[in-house]
Amino acid sequence: MTDSRVILIGSITLVILLILFLAVSFIQNRKERKSNDKLFIEYARKTGLSTHECQILLKAAQKAGLTQSESIFTMSTAFDRGTAKILEETQADPQAVEESNQLKIELAFLREKLGFKQKTASVDSSAQSAKLSSRQIPIGKQIHITRRKAMTSGEIEATVVKSSDTELAIQLTTPVKIVFGEPWCARYYFDSSVWEFDTSVISYDGDVLVLKHSDNVRFINRRRFLRVPVKLSAFIAGFPFEKLSVESSHSGKDEPADHNSAAWGPPEFVPAVVTELAGPGLRIESSLDVKAGERILVVFHLEQEQDTIPTDDGKKKVVTLKIGEAIGDVRHVESIENGFSIAVELTGLSDSNIDKLIRATNTALLRSGDDNKDMPASEDAAESIPEHTSVSGGQNV
């Protein structure tokens, strides 16, 4: 009986210890997973990854067999191993050729964002496919070209209609005068990034322009916006969600208040000047007294284009002004000599709106010279520029 009791007590004790061990292990693993997830999210935020890119990276970490997913941000071999398996699975489906090509482009962007060096051709075929090249721009996508010798003349929009091993054919939205051999700069805007490469004209029939391919593609992460000094005319107005309007009627009468009085009305705009562009971040000088956290309406000169059109009397210059209209959140306010310097973040912008702001910023940078090329966003401007996310239904710019 004594031996049986000892065995029973020992068995129960072992079971309890085993349950406690499993419970502690489960809690510890859960804490580690939460910690790993937080690290992954933090690394993704600092690197400027979109939600779709995070999903690809998590899948690559899983395919590479990493227990700690955040390790893939620093392990280029694990990244290569995981992405190679993802590509193999996609290429196994003969009907997913376009999806496979698009995935190669996304992986090339992702490799650049993580700071991994481009693979050389001596590694393997999958490595070659990850190298950035203008050949990887899909047909039907838009690119923007600019004369290298006159980059302040503005970008010309075009659509890729054909891409062979040696040539890139694009259809222009407007006809241009071409000088064969003249250097051009092309940009392909993709998600939160930009491919930029130098090229030259092979042929042109007045509609379709054929360019040379380039394997020397420069990668630009659009989440990091440059700060460029400008001087753009603008108007701004306070735009609170609610404001008080006190109205009164004649004493002793129950008639309604006069809703046509001057006590309330549309927003009142005051003159302003945009002194800095940083993508969706603006630095504005104005007499309007606002506080950080308030909303304002912003109307400003975005770009100016000049064109020459033939007339009966000769040629006439036509100037087209592009006006930006948006809602902004006030991030920071400083008192200056003639009013206030206001750091504003434009909100509710779509990807196409962001593209136009970035192009305007780049154009302003080129006009101001190369002195500000490596100038980072200032602390105040950085406060007004959040991580870029794709949104819809924004103000038209």
MARVEX-884145 format. One record per residue (C-alpha): x, y, z. Coordinates in steps of 0.5 Angstrom, whole numbers, plus 2048, in hexadecimal, padded with zeros to 3 digits. Example, Ala and Ser with C-alpha at 12.3 -4.5 7.8 and 13.67 -1.06 7.14 Angstrom:
% MARVEX-884145
  px  py  pz
 819 7F7 810
 81B 7FE 80E
***
This chain:
% MARVEX-884145
  px  py  pz
 800 800 800
 806 805 802
 809 803 7FB
 803 805 7F7
 802 80B 7FB
 809 80D 7F9
 808 80C 7F2
 801 80F 7F2
 804 815 7F5
 80A 815 7F1
 806 814 7EA
 801 81A 7EC
 807 81F 7EE
 80A 81D 7E7
 804 81E 7E3
 803 825 7E7
 80A 827 7E6
 809 825 7DE
 803 829 7DE
 807 82F 7E1
 80D 82E 7DC
 808 82E 7D6
 804 834 7D9
 80B 838 7DA
 80D 836 7D3
 807 838 7D0
 807 83F 7D4
 80E 840 7D2
 80D 83E 7CB
 807 843 7CA
 80C 849 7CD
 811 847 7C8
 80C 847 7C2
 809 84E 7C5
 810 851 7C6
 812 84E 7BF
 80C 851 7BC
 80E 858 7BF
 815 858 7BC
 812 856 7B5
 80D 85C 7B5
 813 860 7B8
 818 85E 7B3
 812 85F 7AD
 810 866 7AF
 818 868 7AF
 819 865 7A9
 813 868 7A6
 80F 862 7A4
 808 861 7A1
 803 85C 7A4
 804 858 79D
 80B 858 79E
 80B 856 7A5
 807 850 7A3
 80C 84E 79E
 811 84F 7A3
 80E 84B 7A8
 80D 845 7A3
 814 845 7A1
 816 845 7A8
 811 83F 7A9
 814 83B 7A3
 81B 83D 7A5
 819 839 7AC
 81B 83F 7B0
 818 83E 7B7
 819 846 7B8
 816 849 7B3
 819 850 7B4
 820 84C 7B3
 81E 84D 7AB
 820 854 7AB
 827 853 7AC
 828 84C 7A9
 829 84D 7A2
 82A 845 7A1
 824 844 7A4
 820 849 7A0
 823 846 79A
 821 83F 79C
 81A 841 79E
 819 845 798
 81C 840 793
 817 83B 796
 811 840 795
 813 841 78D
 814 839 78C
 80C 838 78F
 80A 83E 78A
 80E 83C 784
 80B 835 785
 804 838 782
 805 839 77B
 7FF 83D 77B
 802 842 780
 807 845 77C
 805 84C 77D
 804 84B 784
 80B 848 784
 80E 84E 781
 80B 853 785
 80D 84F 78B
 815 84F 789
 814 857 788
 811 857 78F
 817 853 792
 81C 857 78F
 819 85E 792
 818 85A 799
 820 858 798
 822 85F 797
 81E 862 79D
 821 85D 7A2
 828 85F 7A0
 82A 858 79D
 82F 859 797
 82D 857 790
 82F 850 78E
 834 84F 789
 833 84A 783
 838 845 786
 833 843 78B
 82D 840 787
 827 841 782
 822 843 788
 828 848 78A
 828 84B 783
 820 84C 783
 821 850 78A
 826 856 787
 822 85C 785
 821 85D 77E
 81D 862 779
 81B 85B 776
 817 859 77C
 812 85F 77B
 80B 85C 779
 808 85D 773
 802 862 774
 805 866 77A
 807 86D 779
 80E 870 77A
 810 878 77A
 816 87A 775
 819 881 776
 81F 884 772
 825 883 775
 828 88A 773
 822 88D 775
 81E 88A 77A
 81B 890 77D
 816 890 776
 812 88B 77A
 810 883 779
 80D 880 773
 808 87A 775
 808 874 771
 806 86D 771
 80A 867 76F
 807 863 769
 80D 85E 768
 813 85C 76B
 819 857 768
 820 855 76A
 823 85C 767
 81D 861 766
 818 864 76A
 812 867 766
 80D 86C 76A
 807 870 767
 808 877 768
 801 87B 76B
 804 881 767
 809 882 761
 810 884 762
 816 887 75E
 81B 881 75E
 823 882 75D
 826 87B 75C
 82B 879 761
 829 87F 766
 829 87C 76D
 822 87B 771
 820 879 778
 81A 874 779
 817 873 780
 812 86D 781
 80E 86F 787
 80C 868 78B
 808 868 792
 80C 86C 797
 813 86C 792
 816 86E 78C
 81A 86B 787
 81E 870 783
 823 86F 77D
 827 873 778
 825 871 770
 825 874 769
 821 873 763
 821 86E 75E
 81C 870 75A
 815 874 75A
 80F 874 755
 80C 87A 758
 808 876 75C
 80C 870 75F
 813 871 762
 818 86C 762
 81D 86C 768
 823 868 76A
 823 864 770
 827 865 776
 829 860 77B
 82C 866 77F
 825 867 783
 826 86C 789
 821 86B 78E
 81D 870 792
 819 86F 798
 813 874 798
 812 873 7A0
 818 877 7A1
 816 87E 79E
 81B 884 79D
 81A 88B 79F
 81A 890 79A
 81A 897 79B
 815 89B 796
 811 8A1 796
 80A 89F 794
 803 8A4 794
 7FE 8A1 798
 7F8 8A2 79C
 7F6 89F 7A3
 7F0 89E 7A7
 7EE 89B 7AE
 7EA 895 7AD
 7E7 893 7B4
 7E2 88D 7B4
 7DE 892 7B9
 7DE 899 7BA
 7D9 89E 7BE
 7D4 8A3 7BB
 7D0 8A7 7C0
 7C9 8AA 7BD
 7C4 8AE 7C0
 7BC 8B0 7BE
 7B8 8B6 7C0
 7B6 8B6 7C7
 7AF 8B3 7C8
 7AF 8B0 7C2
 7AF 8A8 7C0
 7B1 8A9 7B9
 7B8 8A5 7B7
 7BE 8A8 7B7
 7C1 8AB 7B1
 7C5 8A6 7AE
 7C7 8AB 7A8
 7CB 8AF 7AD
 7D3 8B0 7AD
 7D4 8AC 7B3
 7D5 8A6 7AF
 7D7 8A4 7A8
 7DC 8A0 7A4
 7E4 89F 7A6
 7E8 8A6 7A6
 7EE 8A5 7A2
 7F4 8AA 7A4
 7FA 8AA 79F
 800 8A6 7A0
 807 8A4 79D
 809 89C 79D
 811 89D 79F
 812 895 79F
 810 88F 79B
 811 888 79E
 80C 884 79A
 806 884 79E
 809 889 7A3
 809 890 7A3
 80C 896 7A6
 808 89C 7A6
 808 8A3 7A8
 802 8A7 7A9
 7FF 8AC 7AE
 7F9 8A6 7B0
 7FA 8A5 7B7
 7F9 89D 7B8
 7FB 898 7BD
 7FE 891 7BC
 7F9 88C 7BB
 7F4 890 7B8
 7F2 88F 7B0
 7F3 894 7AB
 7F1 895 7A3
 7F7 896 79F
 7F6 899 798
 7FD 89A 794
 801 89A 78E
 803 893 78D
 807 894 786
 807 898 780
 808 896 779
 80A 89A 772
 808 898 76B
 808 89B 765
 803 89A 760
 802 89D 759
 7FD 8A2 757
 7FC 8A7 751
 800 8AC 753
 806 8A7 755
 807 8A4 75B
 804 8A5 762
 807 8A3 769
 801 8A0 76D
 803 89F 775
 7FF 89A 779
 7FE 89A 780
 7FD 894 784
 7F9 895 78B
 7FA 891 791
 7F4 891 795
 7F4 88C 79C
 7F2 88C 7A3
 7F8 88C 7A8
 7FA 88A 7AF
 7FE 890 7B3
 804 88C 7B6
 808 892 7B8
 808 899 7B9
 80D 89F 7BA
 80C 8A6 7BA
 810 8AA 7B5
 811 8B2 7B4
 80B 8B2 7AF
 806 8AD 7B2
 807 8A5 7B3
 80B 8A0 7B0
 807 89A 7AF
 809 892 7AE
 803 88F 7AB
 802 888 7A9
 7FD 887 7A3
 7F8 881 7A4
 7F3 87D 7A1
 7F8 87D 79A
 7F7 877 796
 7FE 874 793
 7FD 878 78C
 7FC 87E 790
 803 87C 794
 806 87B 78D
 804 882 78B
 807 885 791
 80E 881 791
 80E 883 78A
 80D 88A 78C
 812 889 791
 817 886 78C
 816 88C 787
 818 891 78D
 81E 88D 78F
 821 88D 788
 81F 895 787
 823 897 78D
 829 893 78B
 82C 88D 78E
 82E 890 795
 828 88D 798
 828 886 795
 82B 883 79C
 827 887 7A1
 823 883 7A5
 81C 886 7A7
 81C 88A 7AD
 81A 888 7B4
 814 88D 7B3
 812 88A 7AC
 813 883 7AE
 80E 884 7B3
 809 886 7AE
 80B 880 7A9
 808 879 7AC
 80A 872 7A9
 806 872 7A2
 800 86E 7A2
 7FC 86D 79C
 7F5 870 79D
 7EF 872 798
 7EA 877 798
 7EF 87D 799
 7EF 884 797
 7F1 885 790
 7F7 888 78F
***
